[in-house]
Amino acid sequence: MVFKNITIIIPVFNDEEVLKELQSRLQIMLNENHYQYKIIFIDDGSTDNSWNIITELQNNDSNICGLKLLRNFGQQNAIAAGLDYAEGDVVVIMDSDLQDKPEDIPKLISALEENDASMAIAKWIRRKDSFCKKFVSKLFYSVSQKITNLHYELGLGVFRAIRGEVVEELKKYNEKTSTPISLLYWIGVDYVTVPLERDARFAGKSGYNLHKMLKLSMDRIFSFSMFPIRASIYSGIIISLLSFTLAIIFIIRRIMNLVAPGWTSIVVIVLFLFGINFIFLGVIGEYLGRVFIETRQRPKYIVKSVVGDICKKL
């Protein structure tokens, strides 16, 4: 099957210095490969001039549409917004900072065609990121592999091409506390990897700070794993055994008059109750909080403005 009708989803956050260069390179690639296309820029609450540039780009190309979110909802929710407006044979998701090269999109689409796969994902053989970002990414991967039931290869990024029918299936899952990328792995979408090199940022600095990485990790762990609550049970058992052992030791010391009256019982009670309760309350509270979020049915994103006639929610 030859894919020629594609939608490109690009979440944007404070990338005013990159957008025109990104669009220029996208346009060259699209023209050379004779794609019928739709480009969706999602402004995720930028505080710079990104939205005005997106509007300008749309005025010059009717195949571009822009979504301006009411505030910063996070990259994954911005991607979810783009997916809701996507259509076509193939949907491509990429970053806006030109670390994902527009020239590599045909390689992903070719991999879909040649391998009859549902998704083609960039696998970074070399990436020009900081040591800290690489370390956090590897840590996130290790935790995800060991704690959740989501399994995928190391070195995979957001940059990917997905068949249109898979995107339509993904739209059925309206979960608030999980992410589109995680759901793709959970569904069990078959994929092929494409070895690519990841460039350094064209300009500016990454909006993915440590706080956002930790939040993404928490979303994946608590949305796709029962490990934390099971770990709390095991921790409670261990603490109980330790408390029981200490209780025996303190009782023996009390019999031998080595401690003051009343001190033993206080220490044992504090160790036992506080040790177990704080662990249980924290973990159960996290799960209950996520159930509460899901039951409220609040949207994952709110669109403030739309530019482009082709930007119609399907």
C-alpha positions as CSV (number, residue, x, y, z in Angstrom):
1,M,0.0,0.0,0.0
2,V,1.3,3.5,-0.9
3,F,0.6,6.2,1.6
4,K,0.2,9.7,0.1
5,N,-2.4,11.4,2.4
6,I,-0.7,12.3,5.7
7,T,-1.3,14.5,8.7
8,I,1.6,15.9,10.7
9,I,1.0,16.7,14.3
10,I,3.5,19.2,15.9
11,P,3.0,20.3,19.5
12,V,4.6,23.8,20.1
13,F,5.8,25.5,23.2
14,N,7.8,28.7,23.0
15,D,9.4,27.8,19.7
16,E,9.1,31.1,17.8
17,E,12.7,30.9,16.6
18,V,12.2,27.5,15.0
19,L,8.8,27.5,13.4
20,K,9.6,29.2,10.1
21,E,12.6,27.0,9.4
22,L,10.6,23.9,10.4
23,Q,7.8,24.8,8.0
24,S,10.3,25.6,5.2
25,R,12.0,22.2,5.5
26,L,8.6,20.4,5.8
27,Q,7.4,22.1,2.7
28,I,10.4,21.0,0.7
29,M,10.0,17.4,1.9
30,L,6.3,17.3,1.2
31,N,6.7,18.7,-2.4
32,E,9.5,16.4,-3.2
33,N,7.5,13.3,-2.2
34,H,4.2,14.6,-3.7
35,Y,2.2,14.1,-0.4
36,Q,-1.3,15.3,0.1
37,Y,-0.9,16.8,3.6
38,K,-2.4,18.5,6.6
39,I,-0.1,20.0,9.2
40,I,-1.5,20.7,12.7
41,F,0.5,23.0,14.9
42,I,-0.8,22.9,18.5
43,D,0.3,25.9,20.6
44,D,0.5,24.5,24.1
45,G,0.2,27.8,26.0
46,S,3.3,29.5,24.6
47,T,4.2,32.8,26.1
48,D,6.3,34.0,23.2
49,N,5.3,34.9,19.6
50,S,4.7,31.3,18.5
51,W,0.9,31.7,17.9
52,N,1.4,34.7,15.7
53,I,3.9,32.8,13.6
54,I,1.6,29.8,13.3
55,T,-1.1,32.2,12.1
56,E,1.2,33.7,9.6
57,L,2.3,30.2,8.3
58,Q,-1.4,29.3,7.9
59,N,-2.1,32.4,5.9
60,N,0.6,31.3,3.4
61,D,-0.6,27.6,3.3
62,S,-4.2,26.5,3.5
63,N,-3.1,23.0,4.4
64,I,-1.9,24.2,7.7
65,C,-4.2,24.5,10.7
66,G,-3.4,25.8,14.1
67,L,-4.9,25.1,17.5
68,K,-4.2,27.4,20.4
69,L,-4.8,25.8,23.8
70,L,-6.1,27.9,26.6
71,R,-3.1,27.2,28.7
72,N,-0.1,24.8,28.9
73,F,-1.7,21.3,29.2
74,G,1.6,19.4,28.5
75,Q,3.0,17.9,25.4
76,Q,1.1,14.6,25.6
77,N,-2.3,16.4,25.9
78,A,-1.3,18.7,23.0
79,I,-0.6,15.5,21.0
80,A,-4.0,14.2,22.0
81,A,-5.6,17.4,20.7
82,G,-3.8,17.0,17.4
83,L,-4.9,13.4,17.1
84,D,-8.5,14.4,17.6
85,Y,-8.2,16.7,14.5
86,A,-6.1,14.2,12.5
87,E,-7.1,12.3,9.4
88,G,-5.6,10.6,6.4
89,D,-3.7,7.3,5.6
90,V,-0.8,8.1,8.0
91,V,-0.5,10.4,11.0
92,V,3.0,11.6,11.9
93,I,3.9,12.9,15.4
94,M,7.1,15.0,15.8
95,D,8.7,17.6,18.0
96,S,8.8,21.2,16.8
97,D,12.5,21.9,17.7
98,L,14.0,20.3,14.6
99,Q,15.6,17.5,16.6
100,D,13.2,15.3,14.7
101,K,14.2,16.0,11.0
102,P,11.4,16.6,8.5
103,E,13.6,14.8,5.9
104,D,13.2,11.6,7.9
105,I,9.4,11.4,7.6
106,P,9.5,9.5,4.2
107,K,11.8,6.9,5.9
108,L,9.1,6.3,8.6
109,I,6.4,6.1,6.0
110,S,8.4,3.7,3.8
111,A,9.0,1.5,6.8
112,L,5.2,1.3,7.3
113,E,4.7,0.3,3.7
114,E,7.6,-2.2,3.4
115,N,6.9,-4.0,6.7
116,D,3.1,-3.8,6.6
117,A,3.3,-2.4,10.2
118,S,0.8,-0.4,12.1
119,M,3.4,2.1,13.4
120,A,7.0,3.1,12.5
121,I,9.0,4.7,15.3
122,A,12.3,6.5,15.2
123,K,15.0,4.7,17.2
124,W,17.8,7.1,18.0
125,I,21.2,5.6,17.2
126,R,22.8,8.9,18.1
127,R,21.2,11.9,19.8
128,K,22.7,15.3,20.5
129,D,21.0,15.9,23.9
130,S,22.5,16.8,27.2
131,F,23.8,14.1,29.6
132,C,21.1,14.9,32.1
133,K,18.3,14.5,29.5
134,K,19.8,11.2,28.2
135,F,20.1,9.9,31.8
136,V,16.5,10.8,32.7
137,S,15.3,9.2,29.5
138,K,17.1,5.9,30.3
139,L,15.9,6.0,33.9
140,F,12.3,6.5,32.6
141,Y,12.7,3.6,30.2
142,S,14.1,1.3,33.0
143,V,11.3,2.1,35.4
144,S,8.6,1.7,32.8
145,Q,9.9,-1.7,31.7
146,K,10.2,-3.1,35.2
147,I,7.1,-1.6,36.8
148,T,4.5,-1.4,34.1
149,N,3.2,-3.9,31.5
150,L,4.2,-1.6,28.7
151,H,7.2,-3.1,26.8
152,Y,9.1,-1.4,24.0
153,E,12.7,-1.0,22.8
154,L,15.2,1.4,24.3
155,G,15.9,4.6,22.4
156,L,12.4,5.2,21.0
157,G,11.1,8.7,20.9
158,V,7.9,10.6,20.1
159,F,8.8,10.8,16.4
160,R,6.6,8.2,14.7
161,A,4.3,7.5,11.8
162,I,1.0,5.7,12.6
163,R,-1.6,4.2,10.3
164,G,-4.9,6.2,10.2
165,E,-7.0,3.3,11.3
166,V,-4.8,2.9,14.4
167,V,-5.4,6.6,15.3
168,E,-9.1,6.1,14.9
169,E,-8.9,3.2,17.4
170,L,-6.9,5.4,19.8
171,K,-9.5,8.1,19.8
172,K,-11.9,5.7,21.5
173,Y,-9.9,5.8,24.7
174,N,-10.8,9.0,26.5
175,E,-8.7,8.5,29.6
176,K,-7.5,11.6,31.4
177,T,-4.5,10.3,33.3
178,S,-2.8,8.3,30.6
179,T,-0.9,9.5,27.5
180,P,-1.5,8.7,23.8
181,I,2.0,7.2,23.4
182,S,1.5,4.9,26.4
183,L,-1.9,3.9,25.2
184,L,-0.4,2.9,21.8
185,Y,1.9,0.5,23.6
186,W,-0.9,-0.7,25.9
187,I,-3.2,-1.5,22.9
188,G,-0.4,-3.7,21.6
189,V,0.1,-1.9,18.2
190,D,2.7,-3.7,16.2
191,Y,5.6,-1.4,15.2
192,V,8.8,-1.3,13.3
193,T,11.8,0.8,14.3
194,V,13.8,3.0,12.0
195,P,17.4,3.9,13.0
196,L,17.8,7.6,12.8
197,E,20.1,10.3,14.2
198,R,18.6,13.0,16.4
199,D,19.9,16.5,15.8
200,A,20.6,19.2,18.4
201,R,18.0,21.8,19.0
202,F,17.8,24.4,16.2
203,A,17.3,27.2,18.7
204,G,16.0,27.9,22.2
205,K,15.9,25.4,25.0
206,S,13.8,22.4,25.8
207,G,10.5,22.8,27.6
208,Y,10.8,19.3,29.0
209,N,12.2,20.0,32.5
210,L,12.7,17.5,35.4
211,H,9.2,18.2,36.8
212,K,7.5,17.3,33.5
213,M,9.6,14.1,33.2
214,L,8.6,13.1,36.7
215,K,5.0,13.8,36.0
216,L,5.1,11.7,32.8
217,S,6.7,8.9,34.8
218,M,4.0,9.0,37.4
219,D,1.3,9.0,34.8
220,R,2.7,5.9,33.2
221,I,3.4,4.1,36.5
222,F,0.0,4.8,38.1
223,S,-2.1,4.4,35.0
224,F,-0.6,1.1,33.8
225,S,0.7,-0.7,36.9
226,M,-0.4,-2.1,40.2
227,F,3.2,-2.3,41.4
228,P,3.1,0.7,43.8
229,I,0.1,-0.6,45.8
230,R,1.6,-4.1,45.8
231,A,5.0,-2.7,46.9
232,S,3.2,-0.9,49.8
233,I,1.8,-4.2,50.9
234,Y,5.2,-5.8,50.9
235,S,6.7,-2.8,52.6
236,G,4.0,-2.9,55.3
237,I,4.8,-6.6,55.9
238,I,8.5,-5.9,56.2
239,I,7.9,-3.0,58.5
240,S,5.5,-5.1,60.6
241,L,8.2,-7.8,61.0
242,L,10.8,-5.3,61.9
243,S,8.5,-3.7,64.4
244,F,7.7,-7.0,65.9
245,T,11.4,-7.8,66.2
246,L,12.2,-4.5,67.8
247,A,9.3,-5.0,70.1
248,I,10.8,-8.2,71.4
249,I,14.2,-6.5,71.8
250,F,12.6,-3.6,73.7
251,I,10.6,-5.9,75.9
252,I,13.7,-7.8,76.8
253,R,15.5,-4.6,77.6
254,R,12.6,-3.4,79.7
255,I,12.6,-6.7,81.7
256,M,16.3,-6.1,82.3
257,N,15.5,-2.5,83.4
258,L,17.7,-1.0,80.6
259,V,15.1,1.5,79.5
260,A,12.7,3.8,81.2
261,P,9.1,2.7,81.9
262,G,6.7,3.5,79.0
263,W,9.4,4.2,76.5
264,T,9.2,0.8,74.9
265,S,5.5,0.8,74.2
266,I,5.6,4.3,72.7
267,V,8.5,3.4,70.3
268,V,6.9,0.2,69.1
269,I,3.5,1.9,68.4
270,V,5.1,4.8,66.6
271,L,7.3,2.5,64.4
272,F,4.4,0.2,63.6
273,L,1.6,2.6,62.9
274,F,3.3,5.4,61.3
275,G,5.5,3.2,59.1
276,I,2.6,1.4,57.6
277,N,0.0,4.1,57.5
278,F,2.1,6.7,55.6
279,I,3.0,4.2,52.9
280,F,-0.5,2.9,52.5
281,L,-2.1,6.4,52.5
282,G,0.3,7.8,50.0
283,V,-0.2,5.0,47.4
284,I,-3.9,4.6,47.9
285,G,-4.3,8.4,47.7
286,E,-2.5,8.4,44.4
287,Y,-4.8,5.8,42.9
288,L,-8.0,7.4,44.4
289,G,-6.9,10.8,43.1
290,R,-6.6,9.4,39.5
291,V,-10.0,7.7,39.8
292,F,-11.4,11.1,41.0
293,I,-9.9,12.8,37.9
294,E,-11.4,10.2,35.5
295,T,-14.9,10.5,37.1
296,R,-15.0,14.3,36.8
297,Q,-14.7,13.9,33.0
298,R,-12.9,17.1,32.5
299,P,-11.3,17.5,29.1
300,K,-7.6,16.8,28.6
301,Y,-7.2,20.1,26.8
302,I,-9.3,23.2,25.9
303,V,-8.9,24.9,22.5
304,K,-9.0,28.7,22.7
305,S,-8.5,29.6,19.1
306,V,-8.4,27.8,15.7
307,V,-7.0,29.0,12.4
308,G,-7.4,27.1,9.1
309,D,-10.6,25.8,7.5
310,I,-9.2,22.3,7.4
311,C,-8.9,22.3,11.2
312,K,-12.3,20.6,11.8
313,K,-12.6,18.1,14.6
314,L,-13.6,14.8,13.2
